[in-house]
Amino acid sequence: MEWLVIVVVLAVVVKIFGDTPSTSTPTPQRRTPSTGGSTREPSSSATYSAKLDPVSGDGGKPIPGLLLLWVRGELQAPDSTQAAIRATIYDTEVGQESPVATHSKDQQANDSPIYCAVALVPYSYSNRIIHTGWESTGIPVIIDSLIGPRGGERNLMLQVEVIQADGFIIWRGEVPFKAYLDFGYEDKDERLASNQAVSVQLAVAVAASTDGIHEVEIAAIKDWIKTNTEELNPEERSERRKALVATLRTAQQRAAAGTLQISKLITKLQNEGTRSGRMMAVELCFTIMAADGTASADELNTVDKIATKLQVDPQLLAAARDKSLSGLSGGAIDSRDRYALLGIDKDAPPDETRAQLSALYKKWSSRATTLTDPSKRKEAEDMLRLIAEIRAEH
């Protein structure tokens, strides 16, 4: 598949920053979801726009349930501070006070299931962002990974922002689209709780079937439980977390006793699970599989077989697993762009470059140790890693 050629990085990048594809229009000034951002009014430049398009897979046919964000146009940034494209989703029938969540870990905001996907965007000359034609951001919208405040056929809005690392929003636009969502986290719908419980059991069974269950995998499941119940009201959140942690403990005991069978859990999902519930289970299995930083061929093969039995589209599965959708973000940035993101002239004399790197290190090191906002602290840590990479070249 052509769209699997270029790898992008979405969730690793700092997170501070349908049916009918549509070009964006400037947004009215609404309350932005709590994912960070400036209170200054962003540009409504008509020369910059965004759209959602289907992704073609094998045979050139669109992959069901997968959309990709594209942008084009030109923007002038006020300075060389690192910039990124940030995408969030809300339900237009409910409003931005209740944003759309996702159970895809790599598209979640920090410690929250709110959909928040980010792609770095490099500057051209004079701190300008220029796309002469439609250019892929690499930001996907996987419909079966979305959980809105309400389930059913929904009118959704993808809010797109070009934002600098200091929170200043250079541009904001909106792309409307429609989607059928199985779950609503504000609905009284027991299917979500049931699908989460089976997903936890299946993840434990997968871990036990390879080289045994490790603490890092259990910790990853607990983290998944905490994050993916955050949008519930406080009383329901507490009850759901207790129930899922109890499910986890029971699953561990059954796995140790050899009575937790993958085949029976698959059958349960086949009979009782929804489309998004089955996708949720597969994505959690991938999360657990990669919890120790590696994924063996046996583990990949096990999850692939589970996905096939659950009738998760193999191309959609590849998108969820590989996050490989060509675009502007981390995986597409060359060494020149890394220098540009830090505001360093790549052709400057080595001693001047080292002096700039030293100054930048002091700046971001101070922020990494003093900032209390987790997203901004993570952004500072990512900048320090970028500085370290360039320092190693000098």
C-alpha positions as CSV (number, residue, x, y, z in Angstrom):
1,M,0.0,0.0,0.0
2,E,1.4,3.3,-1.1
3,W,0.3,5.1,2.1
4,L,2.4,2.8,4.2
5,V,5.7,3.9,2.5
6,I,6.5,6.9,4.7
7,V,6.3,6.6,8.5
8,V,5.0,9.4,10.6
9,V,5.2,10.1,14.3
10,L,2.0,11.3,15.9
11,A,1.8,10.6,19.6
12,V,5.5,10.7,20.2
13,V,5.4,14.3,19.1
14,V,4.5,16.8,21.9
15,K,0.8,17.1,22.5
16,I,0.7,20.6,23.5
17,F,0.3,21.9,20.5
18,G,-16.7,10.9,7.4
19,D,-18.2,10.7,4.9
20,T,-17.9,13.9,3.0
21,P,-14.5,15.5,2.7
22,S,-14.7,19.2,3.1
23,T,-12.4,22.2,2.9
24,S,-12.2,24.2,6.2
25,T,-13.4,27.7,6.9
26,P,-12.2,30.0,9.7
27,T,-13.8,29.2,13.0
28,P,-15.7,31.6,15.1
29,Q,-14.1,32.2,18.5
30,R,-15.3,29.3,20.6
31,R,-13.9,27.7,23.7
32,T,-11.0,25.5,22.8
33,P,-10.9,22.0,24.4
34,S,-8.5,21.9,27.3
35,T,-5.4,20.7,25.4
36,G,-3.4,24.0,25.6
37,G,-3.3,27.0,23.4
38,S,-3.1,30.8,23.3
39,T,-5.9,33.1,24.1
40,R,-4.8,35.4,21.3
41,E,-7.0,35.4,18.3
42,P,-5.6,33.2,15.5
43,S,-5.4,34.2,11.9
44,S,-8.4,33.5,9.7
45,S,-6.2,33.6,6.5
46,A,-8.1,32.4,3.5
47,T,-4.8,31.3,1.9
48,Y,-4.6,28.3,4.3
49,S,-7.1,25.5,4.4
50,A,-7.6,21.9,5.4
51,K,-9.6,18.9,4.3
52,L,-10.3,15.3,5.1
53,D,-9.9,12.7,2.3
54,P,-10.4,8.9,2.2
55,V,-7.2,6.8,2.1
56,S,-6.7,4.4,-0.8
57,G,-5.5,0.9,-0.1
58,D,-5.1,-2.2,-2.2
59,G,-6.5,-1.9,-5.7
60,G,-7.0,1.9,-5.2
61,K,-10.2,1.4,-3.3
62,P,-10.8,3.6,-0.2
63,I,-10.1,2.0,3.2
64,P,-13.5,1.9,5.0
65,G,-13.5,4.1,8.1
66,L,-10.2,5.8,7.5
67,L,-9.8,9.5,6.7
68,L,-6.6,11.6,6.4
69,L,-6.0,15.3,7.1
70,W,-4.5,17.4,4.3
71,V,-3.5,21.1,4.3
72,R,-2.4,23.7,1.7
73,G,-1.7,27.4,1.6
74,E,0.7,29.8,3.2
75,L,1.1,31.3,6.7
76,Q,3.5,33.7,8.3
77,A,4.7,32.8,11.8
78,P,5.7,35.6,14.1
79,D,9.0,33.9,14.9
80,S,10.9,30.6,14.6
81,T,9.4,28.9,17.6
82,Q,8.6,25.3,16.8
83,A,5.2,24.8,15.1
84,A,2.8,21.9,14.7
85,I,-0.5,21.1,13.3
86,R,-2.9,20.0,16.0
87,A,-6.3,18.3,15.3
88,T,-9.1,17.8,17.8
89,I,-12.7,16.6,17.2
90,Y,-16.0,17.7,18.7
91,D,-19.7,16.9,18.2
92,T,-21.4,19.9,16.6
93,E,-24.7,18.7,18.1
94,V,-23.3,18.9,21.6
95,G,-20.5,21.5,21.4
96,Q,-16.9,21.7,22.3
97,E,-17.6,21.3,26.0
98,S,-17.9,17.6,25.3
99,P,-15.1,16.7,22.8
100,V,-14.8,13.4,21.0
101,A,-12.5,10.8,22.5
102,T,-10.6,7.9,21.0
103,H,-9.3,4.6,22.3
104,S,-6.4,4.8,19.9
105,K,-3.5,5.6,22.3
106,D,-1.4,7.4,19.7
107,Q,-4.1,10.0,19.1
108,Q,-5.0,10.8,22.6
109,A,-4.1,13.9,24.6
110,N,-1.9,13.5,27.6
111,D,-3.6,11.4,30.4
112,S,-7.0,11.8,28.6
113,P,-8.8,9.9,25.9
114,I,-9.7,13.2,24.0
115,Y,-8.7,12.9,20.4
116,C,-5.6,15.1,19.9
117,A,-3.3,14.3,17.0
118,V,-0.2,16.4,16.3
119,A,2.2,16.7,13.4
120,L,5.3,18.9,13.3
121,V,5.4,21.4,10.5
122,P,8.8,22.9,9.4
123,Y,9.2,26.5,8.3
124,S,10.4,27.7,4.9
125,Y,12.3,31.0,4.5
126,S,11.5,34.0,6.8
127,N,9.4,31.7,9.2
128,R,6.8,31.0,6.5
129,I,4.7,27.8,6.3
130,I,4.2,27.1,2.7
131,H,2.3,24.2,1.0
132,T,2.0,24.9,-2.7
133,G,-0.5,22.0,-3.2
134,W,-2.5,19.7,-0.9
135,E,0.0,18.0,1.4
136,S,-0.7,15.2,3.8
137,T,-0.2,15.9,7.5
138,G,-0.1,12.2,8.3
139,I,-2.9,12.7,10.8
140,P,-5.5,10.0,10.5
141,V,-9.1,9.8,11.7
142,I,-10.0,6.2,12.4
143,I,-13.8,6.2,12.7
144,D,-14.0,3.0,14.7
145,S,-11.6,4.4,17.3
146,L,-13.8,7.4,18.1
147,I,-16.1,7.7,21.1
148,G,-18.3,10.8,21.1
149,P,-20.5,12.2,23.9
150,R,-23.4,10.6,22.1
151,G,-23.6,7.5,20.0
152,G,-25.3,7.0,16.6
153,E,-25.1,9.0,13.4
154,R,-23.3,12.2,14.4
155,N,-22.3,15.5,12.8
156,L,-18.7,16.0,13.9
157,M,-16.1,18.7,13.4
158,L,-12.4,18.3,13.1
159,Q,-10.8,21.5,14.5
160,V,-7.4,22.1,12.9
161,E,-4.8,24.5,14.4
162,V,-1.3,25.5,13.4
163,I,0.2,26.2,16.8
164,Q,3.6,27.2,18.1
165,A,5.3,25.5,21.1
166,D,4.6,28.5,23.3
167,G,0.9,28.1,22.7
168,F,0.4,30.8,20.1
169,I,-2.2,29.8,17.5
170,I,-1.2,30.9,14.1
171,W,-4.3,29.6,12.3
172,R,-7.5,27.7,13.1
173,G,-9.9,26.1,10.8
174,E,-12.7,23.5,10.8
175,V,-13.5,20.5,8.7
176,P,-17.0,19.0,9.1
177,F,-17.7,15.3,8.6
178,K,-20.3,12.7,9.5
179,A,-19.7,9.4,11.3
180,Y,-21.6,6.6,12.9
181,L,-20.3,6.0,16.5
182,D,-21.2,2.9,18.4
183,F,-20.7,4.4,21.8
184,G,-21.4,7.6,23.6
185,Y,-19.5,8.2,26.9
186,E,-22.4,10.3,28.2
187,D,-25.0,7.7,27.2
188,K,-26.3,5.0,29.5
189,D,-24.9,2.3,27.3
190,E,-23.5,-0.9,28.9
191,R,-21.9,-2.0,25.6
192,L,-18.9,0.3,26.2
193,A,-18.3,-1.1,29.7
194,S,-18.7,-4.7,28.4
195,N,-16.3,-4.1,25.4
196,Q,-13.7,-2.6,27.7
197,A,-13.9,-5.6,30.1
198,V,-13.4,-8.1,27.3
199,S,-10.6,-6.0,25.8
200,V,-8.8,-6.1,29.2
201,Q,-9.2,-9.9,29.4
202,L,-8.1,-10.4,25.8
203,A,-5.0,-8.3,26.4
204,V,-4.0,-10.4,29.4
205,A,-4.6,-13.6,27.4
206,V,-2.4,-12.4,24.6
207,A,0.4,-11.4,27.0
208,A,0.2,-14.8,28.7
209,S,0.2,-16.7,25.4
210,T,3.6,-15.4,24.3
211,D,6.3,-15.2,27.0
212,G,4.2,-14.7,30.1
213,I,2.7,-11.7,31.8
214,H,5.2,-9.0,32.8
215,E,4.7,-6.1,35.2
216,V,5.2,-3.6,32.4
217,E,2.3,-5.1,30.6
218,I,0.0,-5.0,33.6
219,A,1.1,-1.4,34.2
220,A,0.2,-0.6,30.6
221,I,-3.3,-2.1,31.0
222,K,-3.9,-0.1,34.2
223,D,-2.8,3.0,32.4
224,W,-5.2,2.2,29.6
225,I,-8.0,1.8,32.1
226,K,-7.2,5.1,33.8
227,T,-7.0,7.0,30.5
228,N,-10.0,5.5,28.8
229,T,-12.4,6.2,31.7
230,E,-11.4,9.8,32.2
231,E,-14.3,11.3,30.3
232,L,-16.9,9.6,32.4
233,N,-18.6,11.5,35.2
234,P,-16.8,11.2,38.6
235,E,-19.1,8.6,40.1
236,E,-19.3,6.4,37.0
237,R,-15.6,6.8,36.4
238,S,-14.8,5.5,39.9
239,E,-17.1,2.5,39.5
240,R,-15.9,1.7,36.0
241,R,-12.2,1.8,37.1
242,K,-12.8,-0.5,40.1
243,A,-14.7,-2.9,37.9
244,L,-12.0,-3.0,35.2
245,V,-9.2,-3.4,37.7
246,A,-11.2,-6.3,39.3
247,T,-11.5,-7.8,35.8
248,L,-7.8,-7.4,35.3
249,R,-7.0,-9.2,38.6
250,T,-9.4,-12.0,37.7
251,A,-8.0,-12.4,34.2
252,Q,-4.5,-12.7,35.7
253,Q,-5.6,-15.4,38.0
254,R,-7.4,-17.3,35.2
255,A,-4.3,-16.9,33.0
256,A,-2.1,-18.4,35.7
257,A,-4.6,-21.3,36.1
258,G,-4.7,-21.8,32.3
259,T,-8.5,-21.1,32.0
260,L,-8.3,-17.8,30.2
261,Q,-8.8,-18.8,26.6
262,I,-8.3,-16.4,23.7
263,S,-10.8,-18.3,21.5
264,K,-13.7,-17.9,24.0
265,L,-13.0,-14.1,24.3
266,I,-12.9,-13.8,20.5
267,T,-16.3,-15.6,20.3
268,K,-17.7,-13.2,23.0
269,L,-16.6,-10.2,21.0
270,Q,-17.9,-11.7,17.7
271,N,-21.3,-12.3,19.3
272,E,-21.6,-9.2,21.6
273,G,-19.0,-6.7,20.5
274,T,-19.6,-3.7,18.3
275,R,-17.3,-2.5,15.4
276,S,-15.5,0.0,17.6
277,G,-15.4,-2.6,20.5
278,R,-13.6,-5.1,18.3
279,M,-11.2,-2.4,17.1
280,M,-10.7,-1.3,20.8
281,A,-9.7,-4.8,21.7
282,V,-7.2,-5.1,18.9
283,E,-5.6,-1.8,19.6
284,L,-5.2,-2.6,23.3
285,C,-3.5,-5.9,22.3
286,F,-1.0,-3.9,20.2
287,T,-0.4,-1.6,23.2
288,I,0.4,-4.5,25.5
289,M,2.4,-6.2,22.8
290,A,4.7,-3.1,22.6
291,A,4.7,-2.3,26.3
292,D,8.3,-3.6,26.7
293,G,9.5,-1.6,23.7
294,T,9.6,-4.5,21.3
295,A,7.2,-6.6,19.4
296,S,8.2,-10.2,18.4
297,A,7.0,-11.9,15.2
298,D,5.0,-14.3,17.3
299,E,3.2,-11.5,19.1
300,L,2.4,-9.7,15.8
301,N,1.2,-12.9,14.3
302,T,-1.1,-13.6,17.4
303,V,-2.7,-10.2,17.2
304,D,-3.1,-10.4,13.4
305,K,-5.0,-13.7,13.8
306,I,-7.2,-12.1,16.4
307,A,-8.0,-9.1,14.2
308,T,-8.8,-11.4,11.3
309,K,-11.3,-13.4,13.4
310,L,-12.8,-10.2,14.7
311,Q,-13.2,-9.0,11.0
312,V,-11.2,-5.9,11.6
313,D,-10.2,-4.6,8.1
314,P,-6.5,-5.6,7.5
315,Q,-5.7,-2.2,6.0
316,L,-7.4,-0.3,8.8
317,L,-5.5,-2.6,11.2
318,A,-2.2,-1.7,9.5
319,A,-3.1,2.0,10.0
320,A,-3.8,1.4,13.7
321,R,-0.6,-0.6,14.1
322,D,1.9,1.2,12.0
323,K,0.6,4.8,12.1
324,S,2.2,5.0,8.6
325,L,0.3,7.5,6.6
326,S,2.8,9.9,4.9
327,G,3.0,13.5,6.0
328,L,4.7,16.4,7.5
329,S,5.4,15.1,11.0
330,G,8.4,13.7,12.8
331,G,9.2,10.8,10.5
332,A,9.3,13.1,7.5
333,I,11.6,15.7,8.9
334,D,15.1,15.7,7.5
335,S,18.2,17.1,9.3
336,R,17.7,20.5,7.8
337,D,14.2,20.7,9.1
338,R,15.4,19.7,12.6
339,Y,17.7,22.7,12.6
340,A,14.9,24.9,11.3
341,L,12.6,23.8,14.1
342,L,15.2,25.0,16.6
343,G,15.8,28.2,14.8
344,I,19.4,27.2,13.9
345,D,21.2,28.0,10.7
346,K,22.5,24.6,9.5
347,D,25.2,26.3,7.5
348,A,26.5,28.3,10.4
349,P,30.1,27.7,11.6
350,P,30.4,24.8,14.1
351,D,31.4,26.9,17.1
352,E,28.4,29.2,16.5
353,T,26.1,26.2,16.2
354,R,27.4,24.7,19.5
355,A,26.9,28.1,21.2
356,Q,23.3,28.2,20.0
357,L,22.7,24.6,21.1
358,S,24.1,25.4,24.5
359,A,21.8,28.4,24.9
360,L,18.8,26.3,23.7
361,Y,19.7,23.5,26.1
362,K,19.7,25.9,29.1
363,K,16.3,27.3,28.0
364,W,14.5,24.0,27.6
365,S,16.3,22.3,30.5
366,S,15.0,25.0,32.8
367,R,11.4,24.6,31.4
368,A,11.6,20.8,31.7
369,T,12.4,21.1,35.4
370,T,10.1,24.0,36.4
371,L,6.9,23.6,34.3
372,T,4.0,22.0,36.1
373,D,1.7,21.5,33.0
374,P,2.4,17.9,31.9
375,S,2.0,18.6,28.2
376,K,4.3,21.6,28.2
377,R,6.9,19.7,30.3
378,K,6.7,16.9,27.7
379,E,7.2,19.4,25.0
380,A,10.4,20.7,26.7
381,E,11.7,17.1,27.1
382,D,11.1,16.5,23.4
383,M,13.0,19.6,22.5
384,L,15.9,18.5,24.7
385,R,16.0,15.2,22.9
386,L,16.1,17.1,19.5
387,I,18.9,19.3,20.8
388,A,20.8,16.2,22.0
389,E,20.5,14.6,18.5
390,I,22.0,17.7,16.8
391,R,24.7,18.0,19.5
392,A,25.8,14.5,18.7
393,E,26.4,15.6,15.1
394,H,28.8,18.3,16.3
